[in-house]
Amino acid sequence: MSNCTICPRDCRADRENGRRGFCGVTGKTIKCARAALHMWEEPCISGDAGSGAVFFSGCPLRCVYCQNRDIAGAERGIDITEERLAEIFLELAGKGAANINLVTPTHYTPQIIRAVEMARKSGLTIPLVYNCSGYEKVDTLKLLEGVVDIYLTDFKYMDVEAAERYSHAPDYPEVAKAALQEMVRQIGEPVFDEAGMMKKGVIVRHLLLPNHLKNAKGVVQYVYEAYGDTVYLSLMNQYTPLPGLERWPEINRRVTKREYGRLLDYTLSLGVENAFIQEGETAKESFIPAFDCEGVLPEKPV
């Protein structure tokens, strides 16, 4: 944390002594914005009980269209210790969570590993989901081997220009390819229980952006040709343009039914069998959770 190279930005910020990294946070504590049961993940992640989602503040990628922008810049959240994070995991499990879902966890990887070890010593047995942007260093992912059960990763871009324009990361395609290879190496074939809940596996998400069908097709083609049905694809049409996108007019609208339909048709034409799709109206701000720090602090005694 004194010379941080956890993420591909390699900003080398002295987070240990209060310097903020590219991610927007320091390294002495863990900034968390919400810890609650979450029903809006893929069916094999949320199920009927809900996924125990822990939303971390800050982000190494910082996309201009970020749906969680309130916390991506680390403006919201409460600083907690590793011990408190371990308690949160156990509290979510006690509420019936199907798994522990770490949302945007990259920049807290060392602290999370220690918190998971503490929680498991205290009886945590449900799967751990690493829910990330796909912009991950292989060396950091290697630290998670044996800790993470499910990788729920974005694969945002095969288009270098789009990666630079919207995420300031022209290296995203190559970084994401290497990261996905490591995730699949660690996890291997997916495993489900009798209720259809994933216990082990890799899910690759792609959020379709307006006017970027070619980029989406490139992502689907690469992932399927490289890994076949070893990974599950999750094709999302829920893109919601939020205020402040005037500088990027080409993505300042919702995805059309025709755009999404063409992506699904292309996916089927490749022979993809393991994929999640979204139906109906999903591009709503109501699908963005309230980052009100629910579940972060210990519950007050009655």
Residue pairs with C-beta under 8 A, 6 or more apart in sequence:
1 14
1 15
1 16
1 27
1 28
1 110
2 14
2 15
2 16
2 17
3 12
3 13
3 14
4 11
4 12
4 13
4 14
4 15
4 21
4 27
4 107
5 12
5 137
6 60
6 106
6 107
6 109
6 110
6 137
6 140
7 21
7 22
7 23
7 60
7 106
7 107
7 135
7 136
7 137
7 140
8 60
8 135
8 136
8 137
8 169
8 171
8 175
9 21
9 22
9 23
9 60
11 21
11 22
13 19
13 20
13 21
13 22
15 21
15 25
15 26
15 27
15 28
16 26
16 27
16 28
18 26
18 28
19 26
20 26
20 74
21 27
21 60
21 107
22 60
22 62
23 58
23 59
23 60
23 74
23 106
23 107
24 57
24 58
24 59
24 62
24 72
24 73
24 74
25 31
25 57
25 58
25 74
25 107
29 79
29 80
29 81
30 56
30 79
30 80
30 81
30 82
30 85
30 108
30 111
30 112
30 115
31 56
31 57
31 58
31 74
31 77
31 78
31 79
31 80
32 54
32 55
32 56
32 57
32 77
32 78
32 80
32 85
32 88
32 293
32 296
33 55
33 56
33 57
33 70
33 71
33 76
33 77
33 78
33 291
33 293
33 296
34 53
34 54
34 55
34 289
34 290
34 291
34 292
34 293
34 294
34 295
34 296
35 52
35 53
35 54
35 55
35 88
35 91
35 92
35 294
35 295
35 296
36 52
36 53
36 92
36 289
36 294
36 295
37 49
37 50
37 51
37 52
37 53
37 92
37 95
37 96
37 97
38 46
38 50
38 51
38 52
38 53
38 101
38 289
39 46
39 50
39 51
40 46
40 287
40 289
41 51
41 53
41 101
41 152
42 152
42 203
42 232
42 234
42 276
43 196
43 276
44 192
44 196
44 197
44 198
44 232
45 51
45 98
45 99
45 101
45 129
45 150
45 152
45 197
45 198
45 203
46 98
47 98
47 195
47 196
47 197
49 96
49 97
49 98
50 96
50 97
50 98
51 97
51 98
51 99
51 101
51 129
52 89
52 92
52 93
52 95
52 97
52 98
52 99
52 100
52 101
52 126
53 101
53 103
53 131
53 289
54 85
54 88
54 89
54 92
54 100
54 101
54 102
54 103
54 105
55 68
55 71
55 103
55 104
55 289
55 291
56 71
56 77
56 102
56 103
56 104
56 105
56 107
56 108
57 71
57 72
57 74
57 75
57 76
57 77
58 71
58 72
58 73
58 74
58 104
58 107
59 66
59 68
59 71
59 72
59 73
59 104
59 106
59 107
59 133
60 106
60 107
60 133
60 135
61 133
61 135
61 167
61 169
62 72
62 73
62 167
62 168
63 72
63 133
63 156
63 166
63 167
64 165
64 166
64 167
64 244
64 245
64 247
64 248
65 166
65 209
65 239
65 241
65 242
65 245
65 248
65 251
66 72
67 238
67 239
67 240
67 242
67 288
68 103
68 104
68 288
68 291
69 242
70 76
70 291
71 77
71 104
71 291
72 104
76 291
76 293
77 291
77 293
77 296
78 293
78 296
78 297
80 88
80 296
80 297
82 111
82 114
82 115
82 118
83 115
83 118
84 298
85 111
85 112
85 115
86 115
86 116
86 118
86 119
86 122
87 119
87 298
88 295
88 296
89 100
89 115
89 116
89 119
89 124
90 119
90 122
90 123
90 124
91 295
92 100
92 295
93 100
93 124
93 125
93 126
97 126
98 126
98 127
98 197
99 126
99 127
99 128
99 129
99 149
99 150
100 124
100 126
100 127
100 128
100 129
101 129
101 131
101 152
102 112
102 128
102 129
102 130
102 131
103 131
104 131
104 132
104 133
105 112
105 130
105 131
105 132
106 132
106 133
106 135
106 136
106 140
109 140
109 143
109 144
110 143
113 143
113 144
113 147
116 124
116 128
116 147
127 149
127 150
127 198
127 199
127 200
128 147
128 148
128 149
128 150
129 148
129 149
129 150
129 151
129 152
130 144
130 148
130 150
130 151
130 152
130 153
131 152
131 153
132 151
132 152
132 153
132 154
133 153
133 154
133 156
134 153
134 154
134 155
134 156
134 172
134 175
134 176
134 179
134 180
134 204
135 167
135 169
135 172
135 175
135 176
135 179
136 153
136 175
136 176
136 179
136 182
137 175
137 179
138 178
138 179
138 181
138 182
141 179
141 182
141 183
141 186
142 182
144 186
145 186
148 186
148 187
149 187
149 199
149 200
150 187
150 198
150 199
150 200
150 201
150 202
150 203
151 183
151 186
151 187
151 201
151 202
151 203
152 203
152 205
153 176
153 179
153 180
153 183
153 202
153 203
153 204
153 205
154 176
154 204
154 205
154 206
154 207
155 176
155 180
155 204
155 205
155 206
155 219
155 222
155 223
156 163
156 167
156 172
156 176
156 206
156 207
156 219
157 163
157 167
157 172
157 173
157 176
157 215
157 219
158 173
158 215
158 218
158 219
158 222
159 173
159 212
159 214
159 215
159 218
160 170
160 172
160 173
161 170
162 209
162 212
162 215
163 169
163 170
163 171
163 172
163 173
164 170
165 248
166 209
166 248
166 251
169 175
177 222
177 226
180 202
180 204
180 223
180 226
180 227
180 231
181 226
183 202
184 202
184 227
184 230
184 231
187 200
187 201
187 202
188 200
188 230
189 201
189 230
190 198
190 200
190 201
190 202
190 230
190 231
190 232
190 274
191 198
191 199
191 200
191 201
192 198
192 199
192 201
193 199
201 231
201 232
202 227
202 230
202 231
202 232
203 231
203 232
203 233
203 234
203 276
204 223
204 231
204 232
204 233
204 234
205 233
205 234
205 236
206 216
206 219
206 220
206 233
206 234
206 235
206 236
207 236
207 238
207 239
208 216
208 235
208 236
208 237
208 239
208 255
208 259
208 260
208 263
209 215
209 216
209 239
209 251
209 255
210 239
210 241
210 250
210 251
210 253
210 254
210 255
210 256
210 259
211 250
211 251
212 251
213 259
213 262
213 263
216 235
216 263
217 263
217 266
220 233
220 235
220 263
220 266
220 267
220 270
220 272
221 270
223 231
223 233
224 233
224 267
224 270
224 271
224 272
225 270
229 272
229 273
229 274
231 274
232 274
232 275
232 276
233 267
233 272
233 274
233 275
233 276
234 275
234 276
235 260
235 263
235 264
235 267
235 275
235 276
235 277
235 278
236 278
236 282
237 255
237 260
237 278
237 282
237 283
238 278
238 282
238 283
238 284
238 287
239 251
239 254
239 255
239 283
240 254
240 283
240 284
240 285
240 287
240 288
241 251
241 252
241 253
241 254
242 285
245 251
245 252
246 252
254 283
255 283
260 278
264 277
267 275
